[in-house]
Amino acid sequence: MSAIWYECKVKYRKLQETGEQKIVTEPYLVDALSYTEAEKRINEEMGAYVSEEFKITNIKVANYAEIHPFENADRWFRSKVSLVSFDEESGKERKANIYLLIQGNDLREAFDNTVQVMKNTMGDYTIPSISESPIMDVFPYFSGEEGESEQLERFNALKASKPAIVEEMVDSFEALEAEMNAE
């Protein structure tokens, strides 16, 4: 059974980097069977993160065929993938669009991750667009059945991992500093 993803907008008071509190409305994605279950799940998930009151302002079905978290990535991107097929009767090329939610640190990495996800696709495809998604977090559903706990742990580990680019920047800075000291 394929997952139905619901985009839930949640309004709450958030502490900004400057130290001030600001009321924000942010979208989150939950895997659920109905609007009612989506509302229940987002209440449970947000209750663990938000200490004050929050309000669910909107719930709608999200148009994502698949969700792909990647290690060391912190932003979500919406990838539009056009699956190309040839209609033998009319002799025309047909395209069917699907949308993937891909994690990455920047647009280039999101493109590379989309290509990696699509590498085992048998048919032809194109990637007409990739844009940063406003989605703040993704909450998949796991029933707790045997084997799913490992999937949940892997999904959460991928989602929570820190961007590798920070480590690369530190390494580059240290190399540059060593080079300057050698001169």
N, CA and C atoms as a LAMMPS dump frame, in Angstrom:
ITEM: TIMESTEP
0
ITEM: NUMBER OF ATOMS
549
ITEM: BOX BOUNDS ff ff ff
-5.0000000000000000e+02 5.0000000000000000e+02
-5.0000000000000000e+02 5.0000000000000000e+02
-5.0000000000000000e+02 5.0000000000000000e+02
ITEM: ATOMS id mol type element x y z
1 1 1 N 0.846 -1.182 0
2 1 2 C 0 0 0
3 1 3 C 0.889 1.242 0
4 2 1 N 0.613 2.151 -0.879
5 2 2 C 1.442 3.349 -0.961
6 2 3 C 1.027 4.362 0.1
7 3 1 N 1.962 5.189 0.477
8 3 2 C 1.736 6.172 1.527
9 3 3 C 0.953 7.362 0.981
10 4 1 N 0.083 7.897 1.833
11 4 2 C -0.598 9.152 1.524
12 4 3 C 0.018 10.19 2.448
13 5 1 N 0.581 11.216 1.84
14 5 2 C 1.247 12.255 2.619
15 5 3 C 0.333 13.459 2.742
16 6 1 N 0.234 13.981 3.955
17 6 2 C -0.578 15.164 4.232
18 6 3 C 0.341 16.296 4.671
19 7 1 N 0.136 17.448 4.056
20 7 2 C 0.878 18.637 4.45
21 7 3 C 0.051 19.364 5.501
22 8 1 N 0.623 19.516 6.681
23 8 2 C -0.068 20.149 7.806
24 8 3 C 0.642 21.455 8.144
25 9 1 N -0.106 22.547 8.125
26 9 2 C 0.48 23.834 8.508
27 9 3 C 0.185 24.07 9.981
28 10 1 N 1.248 24.377 10.719
29 10 2 C 1.155 24.546 12.163
30 10 3 C 1.62 25.946 12.525
31 11 1 N 0.791 26.634 13.305
32 11 2 C 1.104 27.994 13.752
33 11 3 C 1.479 27.938 15.227
34 12 1 N 2.648 28.492 15.549
35 12 2 C 3.112 28.477 16.938
36 12 3 C 4.137 29.578 17.161
37 13 1 N 4.47 29.787 18.428
38 13 2 C 5.457 30.796 18.802
39 13 3 C 6.829 30.126 18.779
40 14 1 N 7.753 30.691 17.97
41 14 2 C 9.072 30.089 17.787
42 14 3 C 10.146 31.069 18.258
43 15 1 N 11.14 30.538 18.934
44 15 2 C 12.269 31.34 19.388
45 15 3 C 13.225 31.544 18.214
46 16 1 N 13.467 32.781 17.847
47 16 2 C 14.346 33.115 16.735
48 16 3 C 15.803 33.104 17.187
49 17 1 N 16.725 33.139 16.225
50 17 2 C 18.158 33.153 16.535
51 17 3 C 18.557 34.406 17.308
52 18 1 N 17.798 35.491 17.128
53 18 2 C 18.087 36.748 17.815
54 18 3 C 17.642 36.721 19.269
55 19 1 N 16.887 35.684 19.657
56 19 2 C 16.413 35.573 21.03
57 19 3 C 14.974 36.001 21.218
58 20 1 N 14.407 36.66 20.22
59 20 2 C 13.014 37.085 20.331
60 20 3 C 12.075 35.964 19.885
61 21 1 N 10.851 36.006 20.356
62 21 2 C 9.857 35.019 19.96
63 21 3 C 8.967 35.612 18.879
64 22 1 N 8.67 34.778 17.883
65 22 2 C 7.864 35.227 16.755
66 22 3 C 6.835 34.143 16.433
67 23 1 N 5.644 34.552 16.068
68 23 2 C 4.619 33.587 15.679
69 23 3 C 4.851 33.23 14.212
70 24 1 N 5.004 31.933 13.944
71 24 2 C 5.271 31.447 12.595
72 24 3 C 4.252 30.375 12.226
73 25 1 N 4.037 30.209 10.926
74 25 2 C 3.224 29.119 10.407
75 25 3 C 4.124 28.313 9.488
76 26 1 N 4.362 27.056 9.855
77 26 2 C 5.297 26.218 9.098
78 26 3 C 4.611 24.93 8.647
79 27 1 N 4.946 24.457 7.434
80 27 2 C 4.364 23.203 6.946
81 27 3 C 5.199 21.985 7.345
82 28 1 N 4.509 20.926 7.719
83 28 2 C 5.115 19.649 8.057
84 28 3 C 4.406 18.57 7.25
85 29 1 N 5.068 17.461 7.039
86 29 2 C 4.495 16.367 6.257
87 29 3 C 4.319 15.152 7.157
88 30 1 N 3.101 14.565 7.134
89 30 2 C 2.849 13.332 7.886
90 30 3 C 2.258 12.289 6.951
91 31 1 N 2.577 11.045 7.237
92 31 2 C 2.041 9.902 6.508
93 31 3 C 0.835 9.418 7.305
94 32 1 N -0.353 9.429 6.691
95 32 2 C -1.564 9.022 7.396
96 32 3 C -2.556 8.424 6.413
97 33 1 N -3.615 7.821 6.95
98 33 2 C -4.645 7.217 6.111
99 33 3 C -5.804 8.159 5.835
100 34 1 N -5.98 9.184 6.688
101 34 2 C -7.096 10.115 6.52
102 34 3 C -6.718 11.478 7.099
103 35 1 N -7.57 12.461 6.843
104 35 2 C -7.349 13.789 7.413
105 35 3 C -7.379 13.73 8.943
106 36 1 N -8.295 12.931 9.47
107 36 2 C -8.427 12.8 10.92
108 36 3 C -7.155 12.224 11.534
109 37 1 N -6.632 11.176 10.909
110 37 2 C -5.394 10.585 11.418
111 37 3 C -4.227 11.558 11.259
112 38 1 N -4.203 12.307 10.162
113 38 2 C -3.142 13.3 9.954
114 38 3 C -3.177 14.352 11.063
115 39 1 N -4.376 14.798 11.424
116 39 2 C -4.507 15.782 12.501
117 39 3 C -4.027 15.203 13.83
118 40 1 N -4.405 13.962 14.108
119 40 2 C -3.985 13.295 15.34
120 40 3 C -2.459 13.155 15.379
121 41 1 N -1.889 12.71 14.257
122 41 2 C -0.44 12.483 14.213
123 41 3 C 0.354 13.781 14.343
124 42 1 N -0.097 14.852 13.658
125 42 2 C 0.651 16.119 13.748
126 42 3 C 0.542 16.69 15.156
127 43 1 N -0.591 16.489 15.824
128 43 2 C -0.718 16.909 17.225
129 43 3 C 0.277 16.166 18.104
130 44 1 N 0.41 14.855 17.91
131 44 2 C 1.361 14.059 18.691
132 44 3 C 2.8 14.484 18.412
133 45 1 N 3.141 14.615 17.133
134 45 2 C 4.522 14.961 16.751
135 45 3 C 4.902 16.358 17.226
136 46 1 N 4.027 17.327 17.022
137 46 2 C 4.346 18.704 17.407
138 46 3 C 4.319 18.876 18.918
139 47 1 N 3.508 18.086 19.613
140 47 2 C 3.474 18.142 21.075
141 47 3 C 4.827 17.82 21.677
142 48 1 N 5.594 16.974 21.003
143 48 2 C 6.928 16.615 21.485
144 48 3 C 7.946 17.734 21.24
145 49 1 N 7.692 18.608 20.258
146 49 2 C 8.662 19.655 19.893
147 49 3 C 8.307 21.045 20.419
148 50 1 N 7.031 21.314 20.55
149 50 2 C 6.581 22.655 20.925
150 50 3 C 6.053 22.609 22.349
151 51 1 N 6.617 23.44 23.233
152 51 2 C 6.212 23.415 24.636
153 51 3 C 4.951 24.246 24.885
154 52 1 N 4.702 25.245 24.052
155 52 2 C 3.527 26.091 24.221
156 52 3 C 2.392 25.609 23.322
157 53 1 N 1.333 26.402 23.281
158 53 2 C 0.202 26.07 22.423
159 53 3 C 0.578 26.21 20.958
160 54 1 N -0.075 25.413 20.126
161 54 2 C 0.07 25.543 18.687
162 54 3 C -1.286 25.272 18.061
163 55 1 N -1.434 25.727 16.828
164 55 2 C -2.706 25.594 16.132
165 55 3 C -2.456 25.023 14.743
166 56 1 N -3.243 24.036 14.358
167 56 2 C -3.157 23.477 13.011
168 56 3 C -4.067 24.329 12.126
169 57 1 N -3.482 25.033 11.174
170 57 2 C -4.267 25.962 10.358
171 57 3 C -4.747 25.368 9.044
172 58 1 N -4.097 24.287 8.58
173 58 2 C -4.494 23.696 7.307
174 58 3 C -3.947 22.285 7.19
175 59 1 N -4.747 21.416 6.577
176 59 2 C -4.293 20.059 6.258
177 59 3 C -4.75 19.772 4.838
178 60 1 N -3.796 19.349 3.985
179 60 2 C -4.154 18.991 2.616
180 60 3 C -3.301 17.815 2.158
181 61 1 N -3.815 17.093 1.179
182 61 2 C -3.061 15.971 0.622
183 61 3 C -1.892 16.542 -0.178
184 62 1 N -0.703 16.04 0.095
185 62 2 C 0.495 16.486 -0.622
186 62 3 C 0.693 15.594 -1.845
187 63 1 N 1.164 16.188 -2.908
188 63 2 C 1.31 15.483 -4.181
189 63 3 C 2.735 14.951 -4.351
190 64 1 N 3.171 14.081 -3.448
191 64 2 C 4.508 13.5 -3.544
192 64 3 C 4.392 12.005 -3.788
193 65 1 N 5.055 11.534 -4.82
194 65 2 C 5.058 10.101 -5.115
195 65 3 C 5.968 9.365 -4.126
196 66 1 N 7.095 9.988 -3.781
197 66 2 C 8.062 9.363 -2.88
198 66 3 C 8.775 10.427 -2.06
199 67 1 N 9.236 10.018 -0.87
200 67 2 C 10.016 10.879 0.021
201 67 3 C 11.376 10.205 0.212
202 68 1 N 12.459 10.974 0.009
203 68 2 C 13.8 10.397 0.126
204 68 3 C 14.697 11.256 1.016
205 69 1 N 14.893 10.818 2.282
206 69 2 C 15.864 11.523 3.125
207 69 3 C 17.28 11.085 2.746
208 70 1 N 18.249 11.987 2.901
209 70 2 C 19.644 11.663 2.627
210 70 3 C 20.496 12.082 3.808
211 71 1 N 21.533 11.304 4.041
212 71 2 C 22.453 11.565 5.138
213 71 3 C 23.165 12.894 4.913
214 72 1 N 23.413 13.588 6.007
215 72 2 C 24.136 14.863 6
216 72 3 C 23.443 15.946 5.186
217 73 1 N 22.121 15.923 5.143
218 73 2 C 21.365 16.951 4.427
219 73 3 C 20.359 17.577 5.388
220 74 1 N 20.096 18.87 5.211
221 74 2 C 19.211 19.54 6.159
222 74 3 C 18.028 20.278 5.531
223 75 1 N 17.9 20.296 4.224
224 75 2 C 16.78 20.987 3.573
225 75 3 C 16.046 20.02 2.659
226 76 1 N 14.766 20.325 2.407
227 76 2 C 13.929 19.488 1.539
228 76 3 C 13.709 20.207 0.218
229 77 1 N 13.785 19.46 -0.871
230 77 2 C 13.583 19.995 -2.212
231 77 3 C 12.492 19.203 -2.926
232 78 1 N 11.708 19.911 -3.737
233 78 2 C 10.65 19.293 -4.537
234 78 3 C 11.203 19.092 -5.945
235 79 1 N 11.348 17.83 -6.344
236 79 2 C 11.872 17.5 -7.671
237 79 3 C 10.726 17.051 -8.57
238 80 1 N 10.592 17.719 -9.69
239 80 2 C 9.604 17.313 -10.688
240 80 3 C 10.328 16.411 -11.688
241 81 1 N 9.843 15.182 -11.822
242 81 2 C 10.444 14.211 -12.726
243 81 3 C 9.404 13.849 -13.782
244 82 1 N 9.773 13.986 -15.038
245 82 2 C 8.885 13.619 -16.147
246 82 3 C 9.304 12.263 -16.685
247 83 1 N 8.407 11.295 -16.537
248 83 2 C 8.656 9.957 -17.072
249 83 3 C 8.213 9.969 -18.532
250 84 1 N 9.113 9.587 -19.425
251 84 2 C 8.872 9.674 -20.861
252 84 3 C 8.514 8.292 -21.397
253 85 1 N 7.404 8.243 -22.155
254 85 2 C 7.008 6.989 -22.804
255 85 3 C 6.593 7.299 -24.242
256 86 1 N 6.575 6.279 -25.068
257 86 2 C 6.242 6.441 -26.482
258 86 3 C 4.906 5.759 -26.743
259 87 1 N 3.934 6.517 -27.237
260 87 2 C 2.625 5.972 -27.576
261 87 3 C 2.692 5.442 -29.005
262 88 1 N 2.633 4.117 -29.147
263 88 2 C 2.774 3.498 -30.476
264 88 3 C 1.594 3.79 -31.394
265 89 1 N 0.397 3.943 -30.842
266 89 2 C -0.784 4.21 -31.668
267 89 3 C -0.712 5.572 -32.341
268 90 1 N -0.419 6.597 -31.565
269 90 2 C -0.378 7.95 -32.124
270 90 3 C 1.004 8.324 -32.633
271 91 1 N 2.028 7.587 -32.209
272 91 2 C 3.387 7.89 -32.628
273 91 3 C 3.984 9.083 -31.901
274 92 1 N 3.375 9.462 -30.774
275 92 2 C 3.844 10.63 -30.033
276 92 3 C 4.51 10.215 -28.724
277 93 1 N 5.365 11.097 -28.273
278 93 2 C 6.026 10.92 -26.993
279 93 3 C 5.11 11.477 -25.905
280 94 1 N 4.928 10.745 -24.835
281 94 2 C 4.077 11.181 -23.723
282 94 3 C 4.935 11.333 -22.465
283 95 1 N 4.542 12.319 -21.654
284 95 2 C 5.245 12.55 -20.394
285 95 3 C 4.246 12.491 -19.246
286 96 1 N 4.624 11.797 -18.205
287 96 2 C 3.838 11.746 -16.972
288 96 3 C 4.711 12.325 -15.863
289 97 1 N 4.216 13.35 -15.187
290 97 2 C 4.997 14.007 -14.141
291 97 3 C 4.731 13.399 -12.778
292 98 1 N 5.797 13.207 -12.018
293 98 2 C 5.699 12.828 -10.614
294 98 3 C 6.552 13.807 -9.82
295 99 1 N 6.237 13.932 -8.541
296 99 2 C 6.992 14.832 -7.675
297 99 3 C 7.618 14.026 -6.548
298 100 1 N 8.903 14.276 -6.321
299 100 2 C 9.655 13.621 -5.266
300 100 3 C 10.078 14.674 -4.254
301 101 1 N 10.056 14.326 -2.974
302 101 2 C 10.592 15.209 -1.949
303 101 3 C 11.96 14.642 -1.591
304 102 1 N 13.002 15.396 -1.915
305 102 2 C 14.386 14.944 -1.797
306 102 3 C 15.116 15.841 -0.803
307 103 1 N 15.912 15.24 0.05
308 103 2 C 16.706 16.024 0.991
309 103 3 C 18.064 16.342 0.394
310 104 1 N 18.561 17.545 0.669
311 104 2 C 19.863 17.978 0.182
312 104 3 C 20.284 19.248 0.904
313 105 1 N 21.526 19.648 0.718
314 105 2 C 22.026 20.88 1.332
315 105 3 C 21.888 22.08 0.409
316 106 1 N 21.88 21.813 -0.902
317 106 2 C 21.715 22.881 -1.882
318 106 3 C 21.066 22.299 -3.129
319 107 1 N 20.814 23.156 -4.096
320 107 2 C 20.121 22.744 -5.313
321 107 3 C 20.899 21.685 -6.09
322 108 1 N 22.197 21.836 -6.174
323 108 2 C 23.039 20.881 -6.907
324 108 3 C 22.979 19.487 -6.265
325 109 1 N 23.071 19.464 -4.941
326 109 2 C 23.01 18.191 -4.234
327 109 3 C 21.621 17.559 -4.378
328 110 1 N 20.58 18.371 -4.373
329 110 2 C 19.224 17.853 -4.576
330 110 3 C 19.094 17.235 -5.966
331 111 1 N 19.707 17.868 -6.972
332 111 2 C 19.703 17.306 -8.328
333 111 3 C 20.438 15.962 -8.346
334 112 1 N 21.634 15.932 -7.75
335 112 2 C 22.417 14.692 -7.703
336 112 3 C 21.664 13.585 -6.969
337 113 1 N 20.984 13.935 -5.873
338 113 2 C 20.217 12.948 -5.119
339 113 3 C 19.014 12.45 -5.918
340 114 1 N 18.401 13.331 -6.707
341 114 2 C 17.286 12.92 -7.566
342 114 3 C 17.777 11.935 -8.621
343 115 1 N 18.911 12.222 -9.228
344 115 2 C 19.497 11.314 -10.223
345 115 3 C 19.811 9.969 -9.571
346 116 1 N 20.347 9.992 -8.346
347 116 2 C 20.671 8.754 -7.637
348 116 3 C 19.405 7.934 -7.376
349 117 1 N 18.325 8.586 -6.975
350 117 2 C 17.062 7.886 -6.718
351 117 3 C 16.516 7.271 -7.998
352 118 1 N 16.682 7.966 -9.128
353 118 2 C 16.103 7.531 -10.397
354 118 3 C 17.029 6.604 -11.195
355 119 1 N 18.227 6.304 -10.698
356 119 2 C 19.206 5.558 -11.496
357 119 3 C 18.753 4.156 -11.89
358 120 1 N 17.885 3.515 -11.123
359 120 2 C 17.422 2.173 -11.463
360 120 3 C 16.118 2.168 -12.261
361 121 1 N 15.688 3.339 -12.711
362 121 2 C 14.464 3.438 -13.492
363 121 3 C 14.697 2.838 -14.873
364 122 1 N 13.778 1.997 -15.298
365 122 2 C 13.932 1.317 -16.588
366 122 3 C 13.698 2.261 -17.767
367 123 1 N 12.748 3.175 -17.641
368 123 2 C 12.405 4.055 -18.756
369 123 3 C 13.195 5.347 -18.747
370 124 1 N 12.94 6.155 -19.765
371 124 2 C 13.579 7.468 -19.862
372 124 3 C 12.848 8.457 -18.96
373 125 1 N 13.591 9.435 -18.498
374 125 2 C 12.995 10.489 -17.684
375 125 3 C 13.809 11.767 -17.855
376 126 1 N 13.185 12.882 -17.517
377 126 2 C 13.872 14.162 -17.453
378 126 3 C 13.532 14.796 -16.109
379 127 1 N 14.356 15.75 -15.698
380 127 2 C 14.116 16.485 -14.464
381 127 3 C 13.918 17.957 -14.848
382 128 1 N 12.667 18.354 -15.134
383 128 2 C 12.434 19.718 -15.595
384 128 3 C 12.601 20.793 -14.525
385 129 1 N 12.395 20.437 -13.245
386 129 2 C 12.565 21.47 -12.226
387 129 3 C 12.834 20.872 -10.851
388 130 1 N 13.587 21.632 -10.08
389 130 2 C 13.831 21.329 -8.667
390 130 3 C 13.767 22.665 -7.939
391 131 1 N 13 22.693 -6.857
392 131 2 C 12.903 23.928 -6.078
393 131 3 C 12.919 23.585 -4.591
394 132 1 N 13.374 24.54 -3.798
395 132 2 C 13.407 24.303 -2.36
396 132 3 C 11.981 24.268 -1.835
397 133 1 N 11.719 23.309 -0.992
398 133 2 C 10.392 23.131 -0.416
399 133 3 C 10.318 23.847 0.931
400 134 1 N 9.16 24.373 1.292
401 134 2 C 9.028 24.995 2.617
402 134 3 C 8.85 23.978 3.739
403 135 1 N 8.754 22.682 3.398
404 135 2 C 8.53 21.63 4.391
405 135 3 C 9.642 21.676 5.448
406 136 1 N 9.242 21.742 6.72
407 136 2 C 10.206 21.82 7.813
408 136 3 C 10.681 20.443 8.27
409 137 1 N 9.746 19.471 8.288
410 137 2 C 10.1 18.132 8.753
411 137 3 C 9.106 17.133 8.19
412 138 1 N 9.51 15.87 8.171
413 138 2 C 8.695 14.785 7.633
414 138 3 C 8.524 13.731 8.721
415 139 1 N 7.27 13.303 8.943
416 139 2 C 6.971 12.298 9.953
417 139 3 C 6.322 11.09 9.29
418 140 1 N 7.126 10.063 8.952
419 140 2 C 6.558 8.864 8.325
420 140 3 C 5.822 8.014 9.362
421 141 1 N 4.94 7.161 8.886
422 141 2 C 4.196 6.265 9.764
423 141 3 C 4.889 4.907 9.808
424 142 1 N 5.1 4.415 11.009
425 142 2 C 5.624 3.073 11.194
426 142 3 C 4.712 2.371 12.185
427 143 1 N 4.204 1.217 11.812
428 143 2 C 3.216 0.506 12.62
429 143 3 C 3.815 -0.162 13.85
430 144 1 N 5.125 -0.309 13.903
431 144 2 C 5.758 -0.981 15.03
432 144 3 C 5.913 -2.474 14.789
433 145 1 N 5.518 -2.937 13.601
434 145 2 C 5.672 -4.352 13.291
435 145 3 C 7.149 -4.694 13.177
436 146 1 N 7.434 -5.966 13.251
437 146 2 C 8.808 -6.446 13.199
438 146 3 C 9.5 -5.957 11.929
439 147 1 N 10.69 -5.437 12.066
440 147 2 C 11.447 -4.949 10.917
441 147 3 C 11.245 -3.469 10.664
442 148 1 N 10.101 -2.928 11.061
443 148 2 C 9.849 -1.507 10.822
444 148 3 C 10.606 -0.616 11.78
445 149 1 N 10.963 -1.122 12.957
446 149 2 C 11.72 -0.303 13.897
447 149 3 C 13.08 0.047 13.31
448 150 1 N 13.674 -0.889 12.557
449 150 2 C 14.946 -0.602 11.888
450 150 3 C 14.765 0.471 10.825
451 151 1 N 13.66 0.413 10.071
452 151 2 C 13.371 1.434 9.063
453 151 3 C 13.211 2.797 9.713
454 152 1 N 12.48 2.85 10.834
455 152 2 C 12.267 4.111 11.536
456 152 3 C 13.589 4.685 12.021
457 153 1 N 14.429 3.854 12.618
458 153 2 C 15.73 4.31 13.096
459 153 3 C 16.589 4.836 11.953
460 154 1 N 16.589 4.135 10.823
461 154 2 C 17.38 4.561 9.662
462 154 3 C 16.855 5.884 9.104
463 155 1 N 15.523 6.005 8.978
464 155 2 C 14.919 7.238 8.463
465 155 3 C 15.268 8.409 9.364
466 156 1 N 15.098 8.24 10.686
467 156 2 C 15.391 9.321 11.624
468 156 3 C 16.873 9.652 11.666
469 157 1 N 17.743 8.656 11.524
470 157 2 C 19.191 8.907 11.507
471 157 3 C 19.579 9.705 10.271
472 158 1 N 19.013 9.352 9.126
473 158 2 C 19.295 10.105 7.902
474 158 3 C 18.802 11.537 8.027
475 159 1 N 17.598 11.687 8.559
476 159 2 C 16.978 12.998 8.675
477 159 3 C 17.74 13.897 9.644
478 160 1 N 18.275 13.318 10.732
479 160 2 C 18.909 14.101 11.784
480 160 3 C 20.4 14.323 11.576
481 161 1 N 21 13.663 10.597
482 161 2 C 22.444 13.802 10.409
483 161 3 C 22.808 15.227 10.008
484 162 1 N 23.977 15.634 10.395
485 162 2 C 24.449 17 10.131
486 162 3 C 25.057 17.093 8.745
487 163 1 N 24.931 18.265 8.119
488 163 2 C 25.492 18.439 6.78
489 163 3 C 26.997 18.225 6.739
490 164 1 N 27.459 17.476 5.741
491 164 2 C 28.886 17.199 5.567
492 164 3 C 29.637 18.442 5.126
493 165 1 N 28.934 19.391 4.534
494 165 2 C 29.594 20.59 4.019
495 165 3 C 30.272 21.371 5.14
496 166 1 N 29.706 21.336 6.355
497 166 2 C 30.321 22.024 7.492
498 166 3 C 31.681 21.404 7.791
499 167 1 N 31.744 20.075 7.796
500 167 2 C 33.015 19.391 8.043
501 167 3 C 34.025 19.708 6.938
502 168 1 N 33.562 19.761 5.685
503 168 2 C 34.448 20.08 4.569
504 168 3 C 34.99 21.496 4.701
505 169 1 N 34.139 22.435 5.136
506 169 2 C 34.572 23.821 5.296
507 169 3 C 35.649 23.922 6.373
508 170 1 N 35.456 23.2 7.479
509 170 2 C 36.442 23.215 8.566
510 170 3 C 37.76 22.641 8.071
511 171 1 N 37.712 21.511 7.357
512 171 2 C 38.926 20.896 6.814
513 171 3 C 39.637 21.839 5.849
514 172 1 N 38.874 22.494 4.972
515 172 2 C 39.46 23.436 4.01
516 172 3 C 40.104 24.617 4.73
517 173 1 N 39.435 25.129 5.75
518 173 2 C 39.961 26.255 6.504
519 173 3 C 41.259 25.868 7.2
520 174 1 N 41.271 24.675 7.813
521 174 2 C 42.482 24.219 8.497
522 174 3 C 43.635 24.023 7.518
523 175 1 N 43.359 23.506 6.321
524 175 2 C 44.397 23.32 5.303
525 175 3 C 44.941 24.677 4.844
526 176 1 N 44.05 25.642 4.632
527 176 2 C 44.451 26.968 4.221
528 176 3 C 45.29 27.64 5.303
529 177 1 N 44.872 27.481 6.555
530 177 2 C 45.602 28.066 7.671
531 177 3 C 46.998 27.438 7.774
532 178 1 N 47.117 26.133 7.593
533 178 2 C 48.422 25.44 7.647
534 178 3 C 49.31 25.921 6.502
535 179 1 N 48.721 26.128 5.329
536 179 2 C 49.466 26.6 4.17
537 179 3 C 50.001 28.014 4.402
538 180 1 N 49.174 28.871 5.006
539 180 2 C 49.584 30.238 5.26
540 180 3 C 50.687 30.285 6.322
541 181 1 N 50.612 29.404 7.322
542 181 2 C 51.629 29.347 8.362
543 181 3 C 52.951 28.815 7.836
544 182 1 N 52.895 27.967 6.8
545 182 2 C 54.105 27.389 6.218
546 182 3 C 54.884 28.435 5.429
547 183 1 N 54.202 29.445 4.933
548 183 2 C 54.862 30.49 4.135
549 183 3 C 55.584 31.411 5.018
